[in-house]
Amino acid sequence: MHKDQVEGAAKDAKGSIKEAAGKATGDERLEAEGVADRTAGKVQKAVGNLKDAARNALKN
């Protein structure tokens, strides 16, 4: 597992919490920040997946 995958998952989780808090409190800005964090986390996880796949392909 690549560090980008772990960091991306953490950003995704943080974004989910922010988004839920924003919805619960009616804070549209916090909700939008949560959505942005989730998106950034998903992108970072995807980058980590690509790096991991490339490393595995080079080993074989």
C-alpha atoms as an extended CHARMM CRD file, in Angstrom:
* protein
*
        60  EXT
         1         1  MET       CA              0.0000000000        0.0000000000        0.0000000000  PROA      1               0.0000000000
         2         2  HSD       CA              1.3540000000        3.3650000000       -1.0200000000  PROA      2               0.0000000000
         3         3  LYS       CA              1.3700000000        6.3590000000        1.3320000000  PROA      3               0.0000000000
         4         4  ASP       CA             -0.8150000000        8.3060000000       -1.1040000000  PROA      4               0.0000000000
         5         5  GLN       CA             -3.5340000000        5.6980000000       -0.6410000000  PROA      5               0.0000000000
         6         6  VAL       CA             -3.4490000000        6.1300000000        3.1320000000  PROA      6               0.0000000000
         7         7  GLU       CA             -3.3260000000        9.9230000000        3.0080000000  PROA      7               0.0000000000
         8         8  GLY       CA             -6.1030000000        9.9760000000        0.4200000000  PROA      8               0.0000000000
         9         9  ALA       CA             -8.3120000000        7.8050000000        2.5990000000  PROA      9               0.0000000000
        10        10  ALA       CA             -7.7040000000       10.1510000000        5.5230000000  PROA      10              0.0000000000
        11        11  LYS       CA             -8.6520000000       13.2010000000        3.4260000000  PROA      11              0.0000000000
        12        12  ASP       CA            -11.7370000000       11.3990000000        2.1850000000  PROA      12              0.0000000000
        13        13  ALA       CA            -12.8070000000       10.5870000000        5.7520000000  PROA      13              0.0000000000
        14        14  LYS       CA            -12.1230000000       14.1410000000        6.9310000000  PROA      14              0.0000000000
        15        15  GLY       CA            -14.1530000000       15.4480000000        4.0290000000  PROA      15              0.0000000000
        16        16  SER       CA            -17.0570000000       13.1680000000        4.8780000000  PROA      16              0.0000000000
        17        17  ILE       CA            -17.0860000000       14.4780000000        8.4400000000  PROA      17              0.0000000000
        18        18  LYS       CA            -16.9200000000       18.1040000000        7.2870000000  PROA      18              0.0000000000
        19        19  GLU       CA            -19.6560000000       17.5410000000        4.7570000000  PROA      19              0.0000000000
        20        20  ALA       CA            -21.9450000000       15.8980000000        7.3230000000  PROA      20              0.0000000000
        21        21  ALA       CA            -21.2670000000       18.6440000000        9.8640000000  PROA      21              0.0000000000
        22        22  GLY       CA            -22.0130000000       21.2760000000        7.2540000000  PROA      22              0.0000000000
        23        23  LYS       CA            -25.3000000000       19.6240000000        6.3510000000  PROA      23              0.0000000000
        24        24  ALA       CA            -26.2700000000       19.2090000000       10.0140000000  PROA      24              0.0000000000
        25        25  THR       CA            -25.5680000000       22.8430000000       10.8730000000  PROA      25              0.0000000000
        26        26  GLY       CA            -26.7120000000       24.3440000000        7.5800000000  PROA      26              0.0000000000
        27        27  ASP       CA            -23.2000000000       25.6880000000        6.9310000000  PROA      27              0.0000000000
        28        28  GLU       CA            -22.9190000000       25.5820000000        3.1500000000  PROA      28              0.0000000000
        29        29  ARG       CA            -19.2710000000       26.6350000000        3.1880000000  PROA      29              0.0000000000
        30        30  LEU       CA            -18.2650000000       23.7800000000        5.5260000000  PROA      30              0.0000000000
        31        31  GLU       CA            -20.2710000000       21.3610000000        3.4240000000  PROA      31              0.0000000000
        32        32  ALA       CA            -18.5180000000       22.5710000000        0.2570000000  PROA      32              0.0000000000
        33        33  GLU       CA            -15.1110000000       22.2420000000        1.9390000000  PROA      33              0.0000000000
        34        34  GLY       CA            -16.0560000000       18.6740000000        2.8540000000  PROA      34              0.0000000000
        35        35  VAL       CA            -16.9730000000       17.8520000000       -0.7200000000  PROA      35              0.0000000000
        36        36  ALA       CA            -13.6890000000       19.3610000000       -1.9240000000  PROA      36              0.0000000000
        37        37  ASP       CA            -11.6930000000       17.3720000000        0.6570000000  PROA      37              0.0000000000
        38        38  ARG       CA            -13.4750000000       14.1640000000       -0.3330000000  PROA      38              0.0000000000
        39        39  THR       CA            -12.6990000000       14.7830000000       -3.9920000000  PROA      39              0.0000000000
        40        40  ALA       CA             -9.0480000000       15.5310000000       -3.2460000000  PROA      40              0.0000000000
        41        41  GLY       CA             -8.8490000000       12.3790000000       -1.1490000000  PROA      41              0.0000000000
        42        42  LYS       CA            -10.3070000000       10.2360000000       -3.9070000000  PROA      42              0.0000000000
        43        43  VAL       CA             -7.8560000000       11.6750000000       -6.4300000000  PROA      43              0.0000000000
        44        44  GLN       CA             -4.9280000000       11.0760000000       -4.0790000000  PROA      44              0.0000000000
        45        45  LYS       CA             -6.0720000000        7.4850000000       -3.4710000000  PROA      45              0.0000000000
        46        46  ALA       CA             -6.2600000000        6.9420000000       -7.2340000000  PROA      46              0.0000000000
        47        47  VAL       CA             -2.7210000000        8.2730000000       -7.6600000000  PROA      47              0.0000000000
        48        48  GLY       CA             -1.5660000000        5.8920000000       -4.9360000000  PROA      48              0.0000000000
        49        49  ASN       CA             -3.3190000000        3.0140000000       -6.6810000000  PROA      49              0.0000000000
        50        50  LEU       CA             -1.5420000000        3.8570000000       -9.9360000000  PROA      50              0.0000000000
        51        51  LYS       CA              1.8410000000        4.0580000000       -8.2160000000  PROA      51              0.0000000000
        52        52  ASP       CA              1.1890000000        0.7620000000       -6.4580000000  PROA      52              0.0000000000
        53        53  ALA       CA              0.1430000000       -0.8980000000       -9.7210000000  PROA      53              0.0000000000
        54        54  ALA       CA              3.2270000000        0.4390000000      -11.5040000000  PROA      54              0.0000000000
        55        55  ARG       CA              5.4940000000       -0.8270000000       -8.7320000000  PROA      55              0.0000000000
        56        56  ASN       CA              3.8390000000       -4.2610000000       -8.8550000000  PROA      56              0.0000000000
        57        57  ALA       CA              4.1230000000       -4.3910000000      -12.6480000000  PROA      57              0.0000000000
        58        58  LEU       CA              7.8420000000       -3.6360000000      -12.4640000000  PROA      58              0.0000000000
        59        59  LYS       CA              8.3800000000       -6.3980000000       -9.8970000000  PROA      59              0.0000000000
        60        60  ASN       CA              6.8030000000       -9.0270000000      -12.1620000000  PROA      60              0.0000000000
